[in-house]
Amino acid sequence: MCANIFKKIILILHKYFIKLIITLQNYSIMQRITILFVFFLSTLFINAQTLLPDLQLKSIDGKNVSIQGITKDKVVVFDFWATWCVPCINELDAIAEEYEDLQDEFGFELVAISVDNARSKSRVKPMVNGKGWEYEVLLDSNQKLKRALNISSVPYVIIVKNGKVVYTHSGYTPGAEEELYEKFKEFNK
């Protein structure tokens, strides 16, 4: 409770940062240093991205899909990948092997988000069909969502619960999907 109040206060400070800088001209040097120290120290307590942005992405069938709409009142795994990324494909293949059982067992839901650019996005649908992946696949070809979440490389997995990012993981090694399943179960309680 206290942490949430603290975060709200810090977010308000961030919102009015420019006004704060202008106002600091009226304070003594020591007061300015104290205010700026508290402000910058407080930024350490805020996650870089806790809320999922409200963006629309295209499905591989050309339909617009709201990212916020997918996560409403449930837990969803987003797996950012690209057709040229071998570890990404290995991870999605590993999940695909157990996907149906995971859905039945504990409602596991995965949305694969391709970050292929305009030149390579034409390879996404044939790859998905060829692999027989059963999960929803969306296209982030201009990489708006990837940038909004500060994702620097793929594969990158996030777990979102009710529109909030609750877990992130970068990279893939065989067996890493087991940790993902455990985290999903933990947040899906």
C-alpha positions in Angstrom: 0.0 0.0 0.0 2.7 2.4 1.0 4.8 1.5 -2.0 1.8 2.3 -4.4 1.3 5.7 -2.7 5.1 6.4 -3.1 5.0 5.4 -6.8 2.0 7.8 -7.4 3.8 10.6 -5.7 6.9 10.0 -7.8 4.9 9.8 -11.0 3.3 13.2 -10.1 6.8 14.6 -9.6 7.9 13.3 -13.0 4.9 14.9 -14.6 5.7 18.2 -13.2 9.5 17.9 -13.5 9.8 20.9 -15.9 7.8 23.1 -13.5 10.0 21.9 -10.6 13.2 22.9 -12.4 11.8 26.4 -13.1 10.7 26.7 -9.5 14.1 25.6 -8.2 15.5 29.0 -9.1 13.7 30.4 -6.0 15.5 28.0 -3.6 18.9 28.0 -2.0 21.7 25.8 -3.4 21.3 23.3 -0.6 17.5 23.1 -1.1 18.0 22.6 -4.9 20.4 19.7 -4.3 18.1 18.1 -1.7 15.1 18.3 -4.0 17.0 17.0 -7.0 18.6 14.2 -5.0 15.2 13.0 -3.7 13.7 13.2 -7.2 16.5 11.2 -8.9 16.7 8.7 -6.0 13.0 8.1 -6.3 13.2 7.1 -10.0 15.1 4.0 -8.8 11.8 2.7 -7.3 9.7 3.0 -10.5 9.8 0.2 -13.0 10.8 1.2 -16.5 7.5 0.0 -17.9 4.8 -1.4 -15.6 1.7 -0.7 -17.7 1.2 -2.3 -21.1 0.7 0.5 -23.7 -2.6 0.7 -25.5 -1.6 -0.1 -29.0 -3.2 -1.8 -32.0 -1.2 -4.5 -33.8 -2.2 -6.4 -36.9 -2.7 -10.2 -36.8 -1.2 -12.3 -39.5 -4.7 -12.4 -41.0 -4.8 -8.5 -41.2 -7.1 -7.8 -38.3 -6.5 -5.0 -35.8 -5.9 -6.3 -32.3 -5.8 -4.2 -29.2 -3.0 -5.2 -26.9 -4.9 -3.9 -23.8 -7.9 -5.9 -24.9 -6.0 -9.2 -25.0 -4.9 -8.9 -21.4 -8.2 -7.6 -19.8 -9.0 -9.7 -16.7 -6.4 -12.4 -17.4 -2.8 -13.4 -17.6 -1.1 -13.5 -21.0 2.4 -14.3 -22.1 3.8 -12.1 -25.0 6.8 -13.6 -26.8 8.7 -11.1 -29.0 10.4 -12.9 -31.9 11.6 -12.6 -35.5 11.8 -15.0 -38.4 15.6 -14.5 -38.6 16.1 -15.3 -34.9 17.0 -19.0 -34.3 16.7 -18.9 -30.5 13.2 -17.3 -30.9 12.0 -20.1 -33.2 13.5 -22.7 -30.9 11.6 -21.2 -27.9 8.3 -21.0 -29.8 8.8 -24.6 -31.1 9.4 -25.8 -27.5 6.2 -24.0 -26.3 4.2 -25.3 -29.2 5.0 -28.9 -28.3 3.1 -28.5 -25.0 0.8 -25.6 -25.8 -2.5 -27.5 -26.0 -1.8 -29.4 -22.7 -0.8 -26.1 -21.0 -4.0 -24.5 -22.1 -6.1 -27.3 -20.7 -4.1 -27.7 -17.5 -3.9 -24.1 -16.3 -5.2 -21.7 -19.1 -1.8 -20.9 -20.5 -2.2 -18.2 -23.2 0.7 -17.1 -25.4 0.7 -14.3 -28.0 3.7 -14.3 -30.3 4.6 -10.8 -31.5 6.8 -10.7 -34.6 9.2 -7.7 -34.8 10.1 -8.5 -38.4 10.4 -5.3 -40.4 8.4 -4.4 -43.5 10.9 -6.3 -45.7 10.8 -9.6 -43.7 7.2 -9.6 -42.4 6.1 -11.5 -45.5 7.9 -14.5 -44.1 5.9 -14.6 -40.8 2.6 -16.2 -42.0 4.3 -18.9 -44.0 6.6 -19.8 -41.1 3.7 -19.8 -38.6 1.6 -22.1 -40.9 4.6 -24.3 -41.6 5.4 -24.8 -38.0 1.7 -25.3 -37.0 1.9 -22.9 -34.1 -1.6 -22.7 -32.5 -1.1 -19.4 -30.6 -2.1 -16.0 -31.8 0.6 -14.2 -33.8 0.7 -10.4 -34.2 2.9 -8.2 -36.3 4.9 -5.3 -34.7 6.6 -4.4 -38.0 7.2 -0.8 -37.1 8.3 -2.0 -33.6 6.2 0.5 -31.7 5.4 -1.9 -29.0 9.0 -3.2 -28.8 10.2 0.4 -28.3 7.4 1.3 -25.9 8.5 -1.6 -23.7 12.2 -0.8 -24.1 13.0 -4.2 -25.5 16.5 -4.2 -27.1 16.7 -7.8 -28.3 14.7 -10.9 -29.1 13.6 -13.4 -27.9 12.0 -11.4 -25.1 9.1 -12.7 -23.0 6.8 -10.7 -20.8 3.9 -11.9 -18.7 1.1 -9.4 -18.4 -1.7 -9.5 -15.8 -4.6 -7.2 -16.2 -2.7 -4.8 -18.4 0.4 -4.7 -16.1 3.8 -6.2 -16.9 4.6 -8.5 -14.0 7.5 -10.5 -15.4 10.2 -10.2 -18.1 12.8 -12.5 -19.5 15.4 -12.0 -22.2 17.0 -14.7 -24.3 16.4 -18.4 -24.6 18.2 -21.6 -23.6 16.6 -25.1 -23.9 14.5 -25.7 -20.8 13.9 -22.0 -20.1 10.2 -22.5 -21.0 9.7 -24.5 -17.8 10.5 -21.4 -15.7 8.0 -19.5 -17.9 5.3 -22.0 -17.1 6.0 -21.7 -13.4 5.9 -17.9 -13.5 2.6 -18.1 -15.4 1.1 -20.4 -12.8 2.3 -18.1 -10.0 0.7 -15.0 -11.6 -2.5 -16.9 -12.7 -3.6 -17.7 -9.2 
